[in-house]
Amino acid sequence: MRRGHSSGNYRNPCLTMHQPWASLLVYGIKRIEGRTWAAPIRGRLWIHAASKVPDEATIKAMEDFYREIYAVDGIADLKFPEYYPVSRLLGCVEVVGCVRREELACWEMVPEGVRLEAQTDLCWLCEQPQKLLIPFEMRGYQGVYNLEKKIYEAAIRGLTPVEGPLPVKFLLPNPQDPFSLKPGSISANVPETRTSELERSSSLTAAIAGARAAATQFSKKVQDLETTPQTNTAQSVRTLPLKSESFEEDTTPSANLSETSNKGALTSNNKEKISPIKYEEITRPSQPSSGGLRPHPGAPSKGSISPRGEHMKRKRDRPHE
């Protein structure tokens, strides 16, 4: 099973997600993070927004989806984020468990709107969102990875709790075991045959279909970007992870309410109404003038490459033996 840069040894785990899903999770609107792989951690999970800029259609589709599923539980007025920043660490949530889609869809102990979020193979159950008052820039990686110590120390001081529209408490089967809420753990609490689906209004059905289509289309755009042949030297030099560049592989339609990979910059849709702090400016020591990126801890080291012109010049100047 694919994992991040650290294989199970998580100190301050972080997950890079695409917008608008990342902000919706940190704001407590999104309570289920859908994946095709089980959550490898319990407890605090930092959320980082990838650099791929969402278009207006994607944002509208996801906001419409959440309006409709909250309406099922009688919540009519949702306050969405004013903007969806990219390439930023946004905040964190508490991952309390992970169950299969079929289990969540039939779990009567949670609100109906939460059950409607079960759109992926495996569902990470998230509580207690907290956001950074001022998101700051950092790079992202594939899967779940550890935040660097300096980033963590800077971020932990800037958190503030978020009161979601309808906070949910997912009860553990065994309160003494934080990993007890896992795939198969609540099967005994649901009927053997799946209960009939909620009677859905036409607007709810359309919102669910729109959210699926938006996520699938978003994944396709990202895949197209990643598979486009590089045509010049500047584009081809990408041996090190770029800032906030995720290589997430969950791009199938089954992961349709999550995200894929990214590359982009802020647009008018993501206009900075506050000025995010660049982590490099406040904590990172001065870098060499070459501007080289520092590899992530645990990542393969990359040797420096001499420019071809300099190499040939030294060869010409070498005395004949």
ZADO-1210 file (C-alpha; in nm, 4 decimals, padded with zeros to 6 digits):
<atoms>
<atom x="00.0000" y="00.0000" z="00.0000" code="MET" pos="1"/>
<atom x="00.1311" y="00.3403" z="-00.0950" code="ARG" pos="2"/>
<atom x="00.2437" y="00.5697" z="00.1824" code="ARG" pos="3"/>
<atom x="00.4117" y="00.9047" z="00.2286" code="GLY" pos="4"/>
<atom x="00.7763" y="00.9816" z="00.2945" code="HIS" pos="5"/>
<atom x="00.7608" y="00.8188" z="00.6393" code="SER" pos="6"/>
<atom x="00.6403" y="00.4615" z="00.6623" code="SER" pos="7"/>
<atom x="00.4249" y="00.4451" z="00.9749" code="GLY" pos="8"/>
<atom x="00.6533" y="00.6478" z="01.2050" code="ASN" pos="9"/>
<atom x="00.4439" y="00.9627" z="01.2265" code="TYR" pos="10"/>
<atom x="00.5317" y="01.2405" z="01.4697" code="ARG" pos="11"/>
<atom x="00.3382" y="01.5343" z="01.3234" code="ASN" pos="12"/>
<atom x="00.1560" y="01.3784" z="01.0272" code="PRO" pos="13"/>
<atom x="00.0376" y="01.5969" z="00.7411" code="CYS" pos="14"/>
<atom x="-00.1712" y="01.5327" z="00.4309" code="LEU" pos="15"/>
<atom x="-00.1591" y="01.7412" z="00.1127" code="THR" pos="16"/>
<atom x="-00.5049" y="01.7906" z="-00.0373" code="MET" pos="17"/>
<atom x="-00.6446" y="01.9899" z="-00.3264" code="HIS" pos="18"/>
<atom x="-00.8696" y="02.2880" z="-00.2975" code="GLN" pos="19"/>
<atom x="-01.1554" y="02.3362" z="-00.2276" code="PRO" pos="20"/>
<atom x="-01.1547" y="02.0058" z="-00.0337" code="TRP" pos="21"/>
<atom x="-00.8667" y="02.1107" z="00.1933" code="ALA" pos="22"/>
<atom x="-01.0313" y="02.4285" z="00.3235" code="SER" pos="23"/>
<atom x="-01.3724" y="02.2617" z="00.3545" code="LEU" pos="24"/>
<atom x="-01.2157" y="02.0047" z="00.5872" code="LEU" pos="25"/>
<atom x="-01.0321" y="02.2595" z="00.8024" code="VAL" pos="26"/>
<atom x="-01.3477" y="02.4732" z="00.8282" code="TYR" pos="27"/>
<atom x="-01.5416" y="02.1769" z="00.9674" code="GLY" pos="28"/>
<atom x="-01.7796" y="02.1600" z="00.6709" code="ILE" pos="29"/>
<atom x="-01.6262" y="01.8446" z="00.5289" code="LYS" pos="30"/>
<atom x="-01.6238" y="01.5725" z="00.7953" code="ARG" pos="31"/>
<atom x="-01.5234" y="01.2730" z="00.5858" code="ILE" pos="32"/>
<atom x="-01.1989" y="01.2525" z="00.3904" code="GLU" pos="33"/>
<atom x="-01.2422" y="00.9891" z="00.1224" code="GLY" pos="34"/>
<atom x="-00.9531" y="00.7709" z="00.0098" code="ARG" pos="35"/>
<atom x="-00.8873" y="00.4347" z="-00.1517" code="THR" pos="36"/>
<atom x="-00.6496" y="00.3428" z="00.1326" code="TRP" pos="37"/>
<atom x="-00.7068" y="00.3177" z="00.5057" code="ALA" pos="38"/>
<atom x="-00.5975" y="00.5965" z="00.7395" code="ALA" pos="39"/>
<atom x="-00.2548" y="00.5019" z="00.8815" code="PRO" pos="40"/>
<atom x="-00.2838" y="00.7326" z="01.1841" code="ILE" pos="41"/>
<atom x="-00.5180" y="00.8399" z="01.4621" code="ARG" pos="42"/>
<atom x="-00.5072" y="01.1811" z="01.6214" code="GLY" pos="43"/>
<atom x="-00.3999" y="01.5159" z="01.4811" code="ARG" pos="44"/>
<atom x="-00.3557" y="01.5361" z="01.1044" code="LEU" pos="45"/>
<atom x="-00.2232" y="01.8594" z="00.9555" code="TRP" pos="46"/>
<atom x="-00.3852" y="01.9697" z="00.6297" code="ILE" pos="47"/>
<atom x="-00.1828" y="02.1314" z="00.3520" code="HIS" pos="48"/>
<atom x="-00.3392" y="02.2819" z="00.0378" code="ALA" pos="49"/>
<atom x="-00.1698" y="02.1751" z="-00.2834" code="ALA" pos="50"/>
<atom x="-00.0692" y="02.4242" z="-00.5486" code="SER" pos="51"/>
<atom x="-00.3323" y="02.3328" z="-00.8087" code="LYS" pos="52"/>
<atom x="-00.5780" y="02.6243" z="-00.8319" code="VAL" pos="53"/>
<atom x="-00.9454" y="02.5159" z="-00.8360" code="PRO" pos="54"/>
<atom x="-01.1709" y="02.6656" z="-01.0982" code="ASP" pos="55"/>
<atom x="-01.5021" y="02.8343" z="-01.0205" code="GLU" pos="56"/>
<atom x="-01.7056" y="02.5380" z="-01.1468" code="ALA" pos="57"/>
<atom x="-01.5319" y="02.2963" z="-00.9086" code="THR" pos="58"/>
<atom x="-01.5820" y="02.5279" z="-00.6117" code="ILE" pos="59"/>
<atom x="-01.9496" y="02.5812" z="-00.6961" code="LYS" pos="60"/>
<atom x="-02.0131" y="02.2085" z="-00.7392" code="ALA" pos="61"/>
<atom x="-01.8621" y="02.1232" z="-00.4018" code="MET" pos="62"/>
<atom x="-02.0344" y="02.4082" z="-00.2188" code="GLU" pos="63"/>
<atom x="-02.3683" y="02.3056" z="-00.3721" code="ASP" pos="64"/>
<atom x="-02.3032" y="01.9469" z="-00.2601" code="PHE" pos="65"/>
<atom x="-02.2505" y="02.0494" z="00.1000" code="TYR" pos="66"/>
<atom x="-02.5472" y="02.2861" z="00.1006" code="ARG" pos="67"/>
<atom x="-02.7731" y="01.9984" z="-00.0010" code="GLU" pos="68"/>
<atom x="-02.6396" y="01.7364" z="00.2405" code="ILE" pos="69"/>
<atom x="-02.6538" y="01.9799" z="00.5327" code="TYR" pos="70"/>
<atom x="-03.0106" y="02.0682" z="00.4372" code="ALA" pos="71"/>
<atom x="-03.0988" y="01.7030" z="00.5016" code="VAL" pos="72"/>
<atom x="-03.0111" y="01.7660" z="00.8683" code="ASP" pos="73"/>
<atom x="-03.1909" y="02.1003" z="00.8799" code="GLY" pos="74"/>
<atom x="-02.8850" y="02.3256" z="00.8383" code="ILE" pos="75"/>
<atom x="-02.9811" y="02.5924" z="00.5866" code="ALA" pos="76"/>
<atom x="-02.7088" y="02.8562" z="00.6206" code="ASP" pos="77"/>
<atom x="-02.3506" y="02.7488" z="00.5586" code="LEU" pos="78"/>
<atom x="-02.0613" y="02.9901" z="00.5797" code="LYS" pos="79"/>
<atom x="-01.8003" y="02.8835" z="00.3264" code="PHE" pos="80"/>
<atom x="-01.4399" y="03.0056" z="00.3191" code="PRO" pos="81"/>
<atom x="-01.4025" y="03.3446" z="00.1551" code="GLU" pos="82"/>
<atom x="-01.1098" y="03.2192" z="-00.0493" code="TYR" pos="83"/>
<atom x="-00.9232" y="02.8922" z="-00.1083" code="TYR" pos="84"/>
<atom x="-00.5472" y="02.9509" z="-00.0761" code="PRO" pos="85"/>
<atom x="-00.3010" y="02.7140" z="-00.2398" code="VAL" pos="86"/>
<atom x="00.0517" y="02.6073" z="-00.1421" code="SER" pos="87"/>
<atom x="-00.0308" y="02.6748" z="00.2213" code="ARG" pos="88"/>
<atom x="-00.0510" y="02.4861" z="00.5485" code="LEU" pos="89"/>
<atom x="-00.4117" y="02.5509" z="00.6566" code="LEU" pos="90"/>
<atom x="-00.4670" y="02.3819" z="00.9928" code="GLY" pos="91"/>
<atom x="-00.5497" y="02.0387" z="01.1272" code="CYS" pos="92"/>
<atom x="-00.8237" y="01.7916" z="01.2208" code="VAL" pos="93"/>
<atom x="-00.8447" y="01.4894" z="01.4505" code="GLU" pos="94"/>
<atom x="-00.8732" y="01.1571" z="01.2681" code="VAL" pos="95"/>
<atom x="-01.0683" y="00.9271" z="01.5007" code="VAL" pos="96"/>
<atom x="-01.1293" y="00.6333" z="01.2705" code="GLY" pos="97"/>
<atom x="-01.1653" y="00.4882" z="00.9241" code="CYS" pos="98"/>
<atom x="-01.4555" y="00.2775" z="00.7965" code="VAL" pos="99"/>
<atom x="-01.5783" y="00.1383" z="00.4682" code="ARG" pos="100"/>
<atom x="-01.8256" y="00.3323" z="00.2588" code="ARG" pos="101"/>
<atom x="-02.0997" y="00.0736" z="00.3148" code="GLU" pos="102"/>
<atom x="-02.0557" y="00.0947" z="00.6915" code="GLU" pos="103"/>
<atom x="-02.0751" y="00.4723" z="00.7072" code="LEU" pos="104"/>
<atom x="-02.3760" y="00.4849" z="00.4750" code="ALA" pos="105"/>
<atom x="-02.5665" y="00.2596" z="00.7173" code="CYS" pos="106"/>
<atom x="-02.4369" y="00.3995" z="01.0481" code="TRP" pos="107"/>
<atom x="-02.7507" y="00.5324" z="01.2154" code="GLU" pos="108"/>
<atom x="-02.5551" y="00.6899" z="01.5035" code="MET" pos="109"/>
<atom x="-02.4294" y="00.9707" z="01.2780" code="VAL" pos="110"/>
<atom x="-02.6384" y="01.2388" z="01.1020" code="PRO" pos="111"/>
<atom x="-02.7836" y="01.1548" z="00.7631" code="GLU" pos="112"/>
<atom x="-02.5776" y="01.4261" z="00.5949" code="GLY" pos="113"/>
<atom x="-02.2575" y="01.2616" z="00.7176" code="VAL" pos="114"/>
<atom x="-02.3718" y="00.9311" z="00.5698" code="ARG" pos="115"/>
<atom x="-02.4202" y="01.1048" z="00.2363" code="LEU" pos="116"/>
<atom x="-02.0517" y="01.1983" z="00.2409" code="GLU" pos="117"/>
<atom x="-01.9698" y="00.8281" z="00.1979" code="ALA" pos="118"/>
<atom x="-01.8703" y="00.8490" z="-00.1675" code="GLN" pos="119"/>
<atom x="-01.5356" y="00.6658" z="-00.1610" code="THR" pos="120"/>
<atom x="-01.4056" y="00.3182" z="-00.0798" code="ASP" pos="121"/>
<atom x="-01.2690" y="00.4166" z="00.2611" code="LEU" pos="122"/>
<atom x="-01.3797" y="00.7088" z="00.4753" code="CYS" pos="123"/>
<atom x="-01.1516" y="00.8861" z="00.7237" code="TRP" pos="124"/>
<atom x="-01.3628" y="01.0211" z="01.0123" code="LEU" pos="125"/>
<atom x="-01.2559" y="01.3721" z="01.1110" code="CYS" pos="126"/>
<atom x="-01.3399" y="01.5823" z="01.4162" code="GLU" pos="127"/>
<atom x="-01.2232" y="01.8974" z="01.5968" code="GLN" pos="128"/>
<atom x="-01.1053" y="02.1142" z="01.3056" code="PRO" pos="129"/>
<atom x="-00.8583" y="02.3925" z="01.3772" code="GLN" pos="130"/>
<atom x="-00.7292" y="02.6498" z="01.1331" code="LYS" pos="131"/>
<atom x="-00.4214" y="02.8671" z="01.1194" code="LEU" pos="132"/>
<atom x="-00.5051" y="03.2344" z="01.1645" code="LEU" pos="133"/>
<atom x="-00.2473" y="03.3084" z="00.8977" code="ILE" pos="134"/>
<atom x="-00.1739" y="03.0159" z="00.6638" code="PRO" pos="135"/>
<atom x="00.1873" y="03.0055" z="00.5562" code="PHE" pos="136"/>
<atom x="00.3650" y="02.8665" z="00.2556" code="GLU" pos="137"/>
<atom x="00.5256" y="02.5242" z="00.2458" code="MET" pos="138"/>
<atom x="00.5708" y="02.2400" z="00.0020" code="ARG" pos="139"/>
<atom x="00.3710" y="01.9178" z="00.0085" code="GLY" pos="140"/>
<atom x="00.4412" y="01.5522" z="-00.0576" code="TYR" pos="141"/>
<atom x="00.2631" y="01.2325" z="-00.1514" code="GLN" pos="142"/>
<atom x="00.0555" y="01.0474" z="00.1048" code="GLY" pos="143"/>
<atom x="00.0901" y="01.1108" z="00.4777" code="VAL" pos="144"/>
<atom x="00.4246" y="01.2602" z="00.5763" code="TYR" pos="145"/>
<atom x="00.5821" y="01.4253" z="00.8798" code="ASN" pos="146"/>
<atom x="00.5968" y="01.8006" z="00.9146" code="LEU" pos="147"/>
<atom x="00.9469" y="01.9314" z="00.9669" code="GLU" pos="148"/>
<atom x="01.0070" y="02.0249" z="01.3286" code="LYS" pos="149"/>
<atom x="01.0492" y="02.3967" z="01.2567" code="LYS" pos="150"/>
<atom x="00.7277" y="02.4071" z="01.0568" code="ILE" pos="151"/>
<atom x="00.5399" y="02.2312" z="01.3347" code="TYR" pos="152"/>
<atom x="00.6746" y="02.4652" z="01.6010" code="GLU" pos="153"/>
<atom x="00.5705" y="02.7680" z="01.3968" code="ALA" pos="154"/>
<atom x="00.2260" y="02.6279" z="01.3151" code="ALA" pos="155"/>
<atom x="00.1205" y="02.4991" z="01.6566" code="ILE" pos="156"/>
<atom x="00.1243" y="02.8534" z="01.7957" code="ARG" pos="157"/>
<atom x="-00.1144" y="02.9882" z="01.5324" code="GLY" pos="158"/>
<atom x="-00.4071" y="02.7460" z="01.5632" code="LEU" pos="159"/>
<atom x="-00.7598" y="02.8479" z="01.6546" code="THR" pos="160"/>
<atom x="-01.0574" y="02.6091" z="01.7010" code="PRO" pos="161"/>
<atom x="-01.3290" y="02.6056" z="01.4342" code="VAL" pos="162"/>
<atom x="-01.6952" y="02.5495" z="01.5127" code="GLU" pos="163"/>
<atom x="-01.8371" y="02.3609" z="01.2163" code="GLY" pos="164"/>
<atom x="-02.2022" y="02.3925" z="01.1060" code="PRO" pos="165"/>
<atom x="-02.2854" y="02.0524" z="01.2595" code="LEU" pos="166"/>
<atom x="-01.9994" y="01.9057" z="01.4666" code="PRO" pos="167"/>
<atom x="-02.0038" y="01.5248" z="01.4775" code="VAL" pos="168"/>
<atom x="-01.8774" y="01.2857" z="01.7426" code="LYS" pos="169"/>
<atom x="-01.7827" y="00.9424" z="01.6096" code="PHE" pos="170"/>
<atom x="-01.8053" y="00.6987" z="01.9016" code="LEU" pos="171"/>
<atom x="-01.5250" y="00.4447" z="01.9366" code="LEU" pos="172"/>
<atom x="-01.6331" y="00.0792" z="01.9757" code="PRO" pos="173"/>
<atom x="-01.3587" y="00.0504" z="02.2390" code="ASN" pos="174"/>
<atom x="-01.2816" y="00.3852" z="02.4097" code="PRO" pos="175"/>
<atom x="-00.9499" y="00.2435" z="02.5375" code="GLN" pos="176"/>
<atom x="-00.8339" y="00.1618" z="02.1838" code="ASP" pos="177"/>
<atom x="-00.7941" y="00.4666" z="01.9536" code="PRO" pos="178"/>
<atom x="-00.7669" y="00.2319" z="01.6535" code="PHE" pos="179"/>
<atom x="-01.0859" y="00.0413" z="01.7360" code="SER" pos="180"/>
<atom x="-01.2920" y="00.2380" z="01.4828" code="LEU" pos="181"/>
<atom x="-01.1553" y="00.0667" z="01.1741" code="LYS" pos="182"/>
<atom x="-01.2938" y="-00.1046" z="00.8621" code="PRO" pos="183"/>
<atom x="-01.5283" y="-00.3786" z="00.9775" code="GLY" pos="184"/>
<atom x="-01.5580" y="-00.2492" z="01.3349" code="SER" pos="185"/>
<atom x="-01.9191" y="-00.1329" z="01.3106" code="ILE" pos="186"/>
<atom x="-02.0529" y="-00.4077" z="01.0866" code="SER" pos="187"/>
<atom x="-02.2319" y="-00.5661" z="01.3834" code="ALA" pos="188"/>
<atom x="-02.4231" y="-00.2434" z="01.4374" code="ASN" pos="189"/>
<atom x="-02.5746" y="-00.2302" z="01.0872" code="VAL" pos="190"/>
<atom x="-02.8119" y="-00.4684" z="00.9080" code="PRO" pos="191"/>
<atom x="-02.6568" y="-00.7470" z="00.7006" code="GLU" pos="192"/>
<atom x="-02.8264" y="-00.6064" z="00.3935" code="THR" pos="193"/>
<atom x="-02.7769" y="-00.2402" z="00.3200" code="ARG" pos="194"/>
<atom x="-03.0636" y="-00.0222" z="00.4314" code="THR" pos="195"/>
<atom x="-03.2593" y="00.1565" z="00.1626" code="SER" pos="196"/>
<atom x="-03.1075" y="00.4865" z="00.0545" code="GLU" pos="197"/>
<atom x="-03.2502" y="00.8115" z="00.1789" code="LEU" pos="198"/>
<atom x="-03.5285" y="00.9497" z="-00.0293" code="GLU" pos="199"/>
<atom x="-03.3439" y="01.2111" z="-00.2242" code="ARG" pos="200"/>
<atom x="-03.4778" y="01.5289" z="-00.3704" code="SER" pos="201"/>
<atom x="-03.3921" y="01.6182" z="-00.7264" code="SER" pos="202"/>
<atom x="-03.1659" y="01.8979" z="-00.6031" code="SER" pos="203"/>
<atom x="-02.9765" y="01.6609" z="-00.3710" code="LEU" pos="204"/>
<atom x="-02.9350" y="01.4039" z="-00.6466" code="THR" pos="205"/>
<atom x="-02.8084" y="01.6732" z="-00.8821" code="ALA" pos="206"/>
<atom x="-02.5664" y="01.8065" z="-00.6186" code="ALA" pos="207"/>
<atom x="-02.4179" y="01.4606" z="-00.5566" code="ILE" pos="208"/>
<atom x="-02.3804" y="01.3995" z="-00.9290" code="ALA" pos="209"/>
<atom x="-02.2239" y="01.7422" z="-00.9743" code="GLY" pos="210"/>
<atom x="-01.9724" y="01.6830" z="-00.6948" code="ALA" pos="211"/>
<atom x="-01.8710" y="01.3486" z="-00.8437" code="ARG" pos="212"/>
<atom x="-01.8354" y="01.4967" z="-01.1884" code="ALA" pos="213"/>
<atom x="-01.6322" y="01.7923" z="-01.0605" code="ALA" pos="214"/>
<atom x="-01.3904" y="01.5682" z="-00.8711" code="ALA" pos="215"/>
<atom x="-01.3527" y="01.3306" z="-01.1642" code="THR" pos="216"/>
<atom x="-01.2939" y="01.6159" z="-01.4076" code="GLN" pos="217"/>
<atom x="-01.0467" y="01.7751" z="-01.1669" code="PHE" pos="218"/>
<atom x="-00.8534" y="01.4490" z="-01.1478" code="SER" pos="219"/>
<atom x="-00.8464" y="01.4244" z="-01.5267" code="LYS" pos="220"/>
<atom x="-00.7058" y="01.7764" z="-01.5610" code="LYS" pos="221"/>
<atom x="-00.4312" y="01.6979" z="-01.3116" code="VAL" pos="222"/>
<atom x="-00.3420" y="01.3742" z="-01.4890" code="GLN" pos="223"/>
<atom x="-00.3220" y="01.5610" z="-01.8190" code="ASP" pos="224"/>
<atom x="-00.0811" y="01.8120" z="-01.6632" code="LEU" pos="225"/>
<atom x="00.1396" y="01.5369" z="-01.5252" code="GLU" pos="226"/>
<atom x="00.1532" y="01.3376" z="-01.8490" code="THR" pos="227"/>
<atom x="00.2179" y="01.6323" z="-02.0837" code="THR" pos="228"/>
<atom x="00.5627" y="01.5807" z="-02.2447" code="PRO" pos="229"/>
<atom x="00.8240" y="01.8324" z="-02.1363" code="GLN" pos="230"/>
<atom x="00.9608" y="02.0291" z="-02.4303" code="THR" pos="231"/>
<atom x="01.2434" y="02.2337" z="-02.2882" code="ASN" pos="232"/>
<atom x="01.5210" y="02.2103" z="-02.0348" code="THR" pos="233"/>
<atom x="01.3593" y="02.4461" z="-01.7842" code="ALA" pos="234"/>
<atom x="01.0456" y="02.2322" z="-01.7738" code="GLN" pos="235"/>
<atom x="01.2298" y="01.9015" z="-01.7540" code="SER" pos="236"/>
<atom x="01.4430" y="01.9781" z="-01.4474" code="VAL" pos="237"/>
<atom x="01.1990" y="01.8470" z="-01.1858" code="ARG" pos="238"/>
<atom x="01.3978" y="01.5850" z="-01.0006" code="THR" pos="239"/>
<atom x="01.3232" y="01.7418" z="-00.6607" code="LEU" pos="240"/>
<atom x="00.9685" y="01.7977" z="-00.5269" code="PRO" pos="241"/>
<atom x="00.8564" y="02.1497" z="-00.6004" code="LEU" pos="242"/>
<atom x="00.6908" y="02.3564" z="-00.3319" code="LYS" pos="243"/>
<atom x="00.3493" y="02.2133" z="-00.2480" code="SER" pos="244"/>
<atom x="00.3760" y="01.9645" z="-00.5313" code="GLU" pos="245"/>
<atom x="00.1862" y="01.6492" z="-00.4456" code="SER" pos="246"/>
<atom x="00.2144" y="01.3246" z="-00.6350" code="PHE" pos="247"/>
<atom x="-00.1109" y="01.1800" z="-00.5072" code="GLU" pos="248"/>
<atom x="-00.2266" y="00.8807" z="-00.7114" code="GLU" pos="249"/>
<atom x="-00.5869" y="00.8493" z="-00.5963" code="ASP" pos="250"/>
<atom x="-00.7272" y="00.9739" z="-00.9262" code="THR" pos="251"/>
<atom x="-00.9941" y="00.7140" z="-00.9965" code="THR" pos="252"/>
<atom x="-01.3629" y="00.8111" z="-00.9921" code="PRO" pos="253"/>
<atom x="-01.4005" y="00.6119" z="-00.6673" code="SER" pos="254"/>
<atom x="-01.2028" y="00.8860" z="-00.4944" code="ALA" pos="255"/>
<atom x="-01.4384" y="01.1408" z="-00.6380" code="ASN" pos="256"/>
<atom x="-01.4792" y="01.3712" z="-00.3395" code="LEU" pos="257"/>
<atom x="-01.1094" y="01.3939" z="-00.2603" code="SER" pos="258"/>
<atom x="-00.8222" y="01.5180" z="-00.4738" code="GLU" pos="259"/>
<atom x="-00.5286" y="01.4245" z="-00.6947" code="THR" pos="260"/>
<atom x="-00.2094" y="01.6218" z="-00.7715" code="SER" pos="261"/>
<atom x="-00.1316" y="01.9824" z="-00.8302" code="ASN" pos="262"/>
<atom x="00.0542" y="02.2720" z="-00.9777" code="LYS" pos="263"/>
<atom x="-00.0618" y="02.6316" z="-00.9914" code="GLY" pos="264"/>
<atom x="-00.0650" y="02.9809" z="-00.8440" code="ALA" pos="265"/>
<atom x="-00.3156" y="03.2101" z="-00.6782" code="LEU" pos="266"/>
<atom x="-00.5775" y="03.3726" z="-00.9006" code="THR" pos="267"/>
<atom x="-00.8527" y="03.6249" z="-00.8456" code="SER" pos="268"/>
<atom x="-01.0625" y="03.3437" z="-00.6990" code="ASN" pos="269"/>
<atom x="-00.7944" y="03.2936" z="-00.4350" code="ASN" pos="270"/>
<atom x="-00.7102" y="03.6580" z="-00.3781" code="LYS" pos="271"/>
<atom x="-00.5233" y="03.7053" z="-00.0557" code="GLU" pos="272"/>
<atom x="-00.7447" y="03.9095" z="00.1735" code="LYS" pos="273"/>
<atom x="-00.4785" y="03.8453" z="00.4353" code="ILE" pos="274"/>
<atom x="-00.1099" y="03.8161" z="00.3723" code="SER" pos="275"/>
<atom x="00.0047" y="03.4562" z="00.4277" code="PRO" pos="276"/>
<atom x="00.3445" y="03.4285" z="00.5881" code="ILE" pos="277"/>
<atom x="00.6061" y="03.2381" z="00.3967" code="LYS" pos="278"/>
<atom x="00.7583" y="02.9821" z="00.6289" code="TYR" pos="279"/>
<atom x="01.0953" y="03.0265" z="00.4597" code="GLU" pos="280"/>
<atom x="01.0967" y="03.3968" z="00.5507" code="GLU" pos="281"/>
<atom x="01.0538" y="03.3460" z="00.9244" code="ILE" pos="282"/>
<atom x="01.2259" y="03.0193" z="01.0084" code="THR" pos="283"/>
<atom x="01.4405" y="02.8892" z="00.7262" code="ARG" pos="284"/>
<atom x="01.8109" y="02.9815" z="00.7365" code="PRO" pos="285"/>
<atom x="01.9478" y="03.1746" z="00.4444" code="SER" pos="286"/>
<atom x="01.9876" y="02.9627" z="00.1320" code="GLN" pos="287"/>
<atom x="02.2776" y="02.9576" z="-00.1096" code="PRO" pos="288"/>
<atom x="02.2491" y="03.1935" z="-00.4009" code="SER" pos="289"/>
<atom x="02.1908" y="02.8993" z="-00.6322" code="SER" pos="290"/>
<atom x="01.8351" y="02.8790" z="-00.4981" code="GLY" pos="291"/>
<atom x="01.8412" y="02.4998" z="-00.4757" code="GLY" pos="292"/>
<atom x="01.5559" y="02.3297" z="-00.2920" code="LEU" pos="293"/>
<atom x="01.6355" y="02.1438" z="00.0256" code="ARG" pos="294"/>
<atom x="01.5288" y="01.7764" z="00.0011" code="PRO" pos="295"/>
<atom x="01.2629" y="01.6527" z="00.2420" code="HIS" pos="296"/>
<atom x="01.4074" y="01.4478" z="00.5302" code="PRO" pos="297"/>
<atom x="01.4168" y="01.0855" z="00.4208" code="GLY" pos="298"/>
<atom x="01.3986" y="01.1691" z="00.0529" code="ALA" pos="299"/>
<atom x="01.6811" y="01.0485" z="-00.1748" code="PRO" pos="300"/>
<atom x="01.9619" y="01.3005" z="-00.1886" code="SER" pos="301"/>
<atom x="02.0301" y="01.4714" z="-00.5169" code="LYS" pos="302"/>
<atom x="02.3817" y="01.5578" z="-00.6175" code="GLY" pos="303"/>
<atom x="02.4542" y="01.8894" z="-00.7776" code="SER" pos="304"/>
<atom x="02.4884" y="01.8849" z="-01.1548" code="ILE" pos="305"/>
<atom x="02.7516" y="02.0983" z="-01.3241" code="SER" pos="306"/>
<atom x="02.6309" y="02.2982" z="-01.6223" code="PRO" pos="307"/>
<atom x="02.7294" y="02.1311" z="-01.9477" code="ARG" pos="308"/>
<atom x="02.9185" y="02.4378" z="-02.0666" code="GLY" pos="309"/>
<atom x="03.1428" y="02.4453" z="-01.7590" code="GLU" pos="310"/>
<atom x="03.2136" y="02.0751" z="-01.7884" code="HIS" pos="311"/>
<atom x="03.3204" y="02.1043" z="-02.1532" code="MET" pos="312"/>
<atom x="03.5352" y="02.4101" z="-02.0743" code="LYS" pos="313"/>
<atom x="03.7302" y="02.2221" z="-01.8086" code="ARG" pos="314"/>
<atom x="03.7776" y="01.9342" z="-02.0488" code="LYS" pos="315"/>
<atom x="03.9190" y="02.1633" z="-02.3183" code="ARG" pos="316"/>
<atom x="04.1528" y="02.3362" z="-02.0698" code="ASP" pos="317"/>
<atom x="04.2919" y="02.0080" z="-01.9372" code="ARG" pos="318"/>
<atom x="04.6554" y="01.9546" z="-02.0507" code="PRO" pos="319"/>
<atom x="04.7167" y="01.6560" z="-02.2782" code="HIS" pos="320"/>
<atom x="04.8845" y="01.3671" z="-02.1060" code="GLU" pos="321"/>
</atoms>
